Amino acid sequence: MEIATLYISAQGARLARIGERLVARSKEGAVIHDVPFFKVRQVICFGSVEISSAAINQLIQRSIDVVYLTLTGRFKCRLSNLNEKSVITRTMQYRRTFEDTFRQQMGRAIVRGKLLNYRSWVNSRQRKGGIESAAELAALNEAIGLVESAVNADELMGLEGTGTRAYFDVFRRNLRQEIGFNERNRRPPRDPVNAMLSFGYTILLHKVLAAIETAGIDPFMANLHANQNGRPSLALDLMEEFRLFIVDAVVARLVNLVQVKPGDFIVTADQGVKMQPATIALLVRELQARLSACFPYARDGRKLQLQDQIIRQAYHYRDVVCGEAERYVPVFFPW
């Protein structure tokens, strides 16, 4: 079954219910999407997009998640059903989150999983792409080696930061087009690559958030990222292992195949950079294709769409919380 997530970026578009189908039309009336409701798990709307009341009612009845983002990918709001069957699960989650041993064990697993994926990719760039990365691999190996002895989230985040800087140094040298990228930055992103990365991470965040709510756990109670009002910290935790393989890979491919150029971006008043509408549409299509692509799932070897692997990991975390699995195992993607 395809579709799963419907992305609407055409400004002035309107979604309506026609029988058992969800139909999106442009402001000129042309049909953009026409899909059965049963194929849709999530709708993400960018900028000025309207949804009819009949469509909203059907989306809510079918527990289809609806996310509103700005054109630059900043979160505006979500429409989703309450999971009325999750009280016991969430009670157990709250108890486990306040256990120092559990929280540290989860934090270590998340950081180790992210850094192992970074190391695998950097190794592949040195092996296949001829990018000398001895110093970066040494930094990643050292950070990985120190994860088990980290005693709190601050130390773990410090190791994660060290590994991330080493990874992005190789990522920069892997780009075959000069497009202004020197380092990871945000709020606002200062170059086209960072603009695409930030936008892509927002898309990924809301895929993970929807998966967490489907699994019946609280997305605001995390183990690595600090718990703050209004921030889905658990979604930030569980998206870490997917950042590179889903978002970074797509952005690097677009740059290296020259599918995006500096002229496809706009400099904002605060000296940030944002994408032109056509660039947003291109990135959304590429991310959707990536999420729908099948790869072996690390925990059982079966080929699954990446968006389904995200859901599996949310349920895996729930099983760990409920004592049905001994420890959390992040996904690992060989390159």
N, C-alpha and C positions, 0 to 999 in steps of 0.2 A: 504494500500500500504506500503510495507516494503522498506528496503534499505535506502532511503533518503540520508544518508551520506556514502560514500565509503572510507574506510581507507586502504591505501596501505603502508605496512611497510616492505615488503620483499625487501631486497637490490638487485638492478639490475633489478627490475621488469619494465615492459613496458606496457603502456596502448595504445590501438589502437582502431580505429573505424572499426567494421565489420557490415556493413549495418546500422541498427538502434540500434545496441548494442555496449556497451562499454566493451571491453575485456581486462583483465589484465593477463599477463603471467609472470612467474618467469624467471630469466635469463637462466634457463634450458629449457624453452619453455612450462612448464606445466601451464594450465589455473588455475588462482587463483580466478578470478571473471569473470562472464559473465552475464551482466544485461542490460535490455533495458534502453536507455537514459531517457525515461520518468519517470523512478523510482528514478532517481538520482537528488538530490538537491545540493549536495556538494561533492567534492573529496578532501581528505586530504592525502598528500604524505609525508612520513617520509624518510629523508636521500636521497639516490641515487635512484630516480624513474624517468623514462622517459615517456613522452607523445608524441605520434605522432602528426604531424601537422594536419592531418585529424580529429583526436580526439579533439584537441584543438579548431579547427574551430567549431565543433559541440557543444562542451561545451559552447563556447562563444555565439553561436547563440541561444542556449537554456537557456542562463543566469544561467548556473550552475557554482557555485563558486568553484574555485580551490585554495587550500592553500598548500604551501610548508613549512614544518617544518624540523628542524634537528632531528636526532635520539633521542636527549634528550628533544625534544618538543619545542625548541626555534624557534621563527618565522623567516622565510626567506623572503617569498613574497607571494602575492596573485594575481590571475587573476580573474577579475570580470567585468561585464558590467556596464557602467554608467547608472544610473536610470534617463532617460531624462524627466520623468514626475514629478520630485520631487522639481522643482525650488520654487514653491509657498510654499510648505510645509517647505522646508529648510529656506526660508526667515522668515516664522513665527517662526521657531525654534530658529533662531539667535536672533530675537527680544525678545523672551521669556527668553532665556538664559541670557540676559543682564538685566533682571528684577530681582532685589534683592529678592522680595517677592516670585516669582516663583521658583527661584533657591533654596532658603531656604526651601520652601515647599517640593520640590522634594528631596532635600538632607535628610530632616527629614524622609520622607516616605521610602527612600531606607534604611537608617540606622535602623529605627524602624522595617521594615520588616525583615531585616537580624537578628536582635537581638531577635525578637519574635520567629523566627524559631530556633535559638540557644536555647532559653529558653524552647521551647516545647520539643526539643530533650533531653536536660539535665534533665528535669522533667521525661521524659520517662525512662532514664537510672537509675534515683533514684527509680522510681516506679517499673520498671520491672527488672532492672539489679542489684539492691541492692547497687548502688554506692552512697555513702553519698556525697551530693552536696549542702549542705545548704549554704556554703560560696560562691560558684560559682553562685547559684541562687540569692543570695542577691546582688552580684555584677551586674548580668544581670538586675535584677529588678531596681536597682538604675540607671543604664545606660539608661534603657528604660524610666524611669520616668523623666530623664533630657533631653531627645531628644527634646521635644517640646519647651524648653526654650533656646536651643542652638541658638546662633545668627549668626554663620558663619560656613563655611566648616571645619575650623580647630577644632572647638569645637566638631563638629559632628564626625570627624575622631578620635578625642581623645576618645569619648564615644564608637565608634566602636571598637577601639583598646582594651579598657577595657573589653568589652563584649567578644571579640575574645579570649583574653588571658584566661578568665574564661572558655569559651567553650572548648578550646584546653586542658586545664588541666583535664577536665572530659573525653575528647576524649582519652587522653593518658591512663587514668586509665581504660577505656573501652576496650583497646586492650588486648587480651588474649595471645599474643605472645611477648616475649621480643625481640624487633627488633631495639632497639637503639633510639626510639623516645622520646624526652623530651619536645620539644617545636617546634613551627612553625618557620622554617628558610628557606632561599632560596638564590640563587645567590652566591655560589652554594648550593643546598640542602645537608645537612650533614648526612642524614641517609635515609634508604629505604623508610620510610613513607613519608618524605618530598619530596623525588624524585618523588614518585607516585602522591602526591598531586599537585606539581608544573606542572607535565606533564598533569594531568587531568584538571587543571585549564586552561591550554593553549588550550586544546581541547574545553572546555566549552566557553572560550573567543571567539573562532572563530565561534562557533555555534551562539552565541549572535550577533557577528559582522555581520554575513550573514543575520540574521533576521532583524537587524537594516537597512541594505542596502535594503532588500526586502521591508521594510515599507517606504522607501524613505526619511529617515532622516539621518543627518550627524553623523557618529559614533565618530567624534572628538570633538564635542561640548557637554560637560557634565555639571552636576550640583553639584556633590559631589567631584569627583576626579578632580584634577587640569587639565586644558586644556594645553596640550603641543604638539608641533609639533611632528608628527609621532606616537603619542600615542592615541589609540582609547578609549578615556576616558569615553564616553557614554557607550560603551560595558562593561567597568569595572564597571560602575554604575549599569547597568541592570543585570549583572551576579551575583551580590551579593546575591540575594534571592534564587539562584539555587545552590550555591556552596555546601552546606551541603547535600542536598537531592540527588544530582547527583554524585558529585565527592567524597566527604568525606565518604558517605555511601558505595560506591564501594570499596574504599581503605580499610576501616575498615573490610568489609566482607572478602576481600582477605587475610588480615592479620589474622583475627580470625579463618578462616577456613584452615589456613596454606597452602593456595594456592601459597603463596610467602614465601620465606625464605631468610635469610641473604646471602646465596650463589647465589641468583638470581640477585645480584647487584655487581657493580664494583666501587672501590674507584679510583677517578681520581687524576691527578697530583696536582690539587689545593685543595686536601683533600675533594672534594665533592663526591657525590655518584650518579651513574647513573644506569639505568636498563640494564640487558642483553637483547638481541634482543627477546628472547622467552618471557621475562617478559613484554616487550613493547606490543607484540602481544596479550598476555593475558589481559593486562589492557585495550587495545583498544577494544577487544571483549566485555569485561564486561561493559565498558562505552557505547558502541553501544547498548548493550542489555538494559541498564538502560534508555538511551534516547528514546528507542523504547517502553518502558513499559508504560502502561496506568494508570493514577491516576486521581481522581477528580480534575477538574480545579477550583481553589478557587473562581473565579469570577462568575461562573454559575453552578457549580456542575457537569458538563458533564465530562465523562471520556475521557481524551485525552492523547496522547503520550507526554512525557515530552518535546521532541523536538518541538512539535506543540505548547505546552504551552509557550515556549520561543518566538516563532513567535507571538503568541497572545499578549504577554506582550510588544513586540516591537510596534505592532499596537496600543495597548492601550496607550503607551507613546505618539505615534503620535497623537492620538485622544485628549489627554490632551493638547499637544502643540497647536493643531488647535482649541481648545475650544469646542470640541465635547464631552469631558468628563470633569467633574469638577475637579477631583483630581486623582493622580496616586495611584493605590492600588496594592502593591506587592503580589505575591502568598504566601500562607501560607500552610505548609504541617504538618498536625497533625501526631503524632507518637503514 
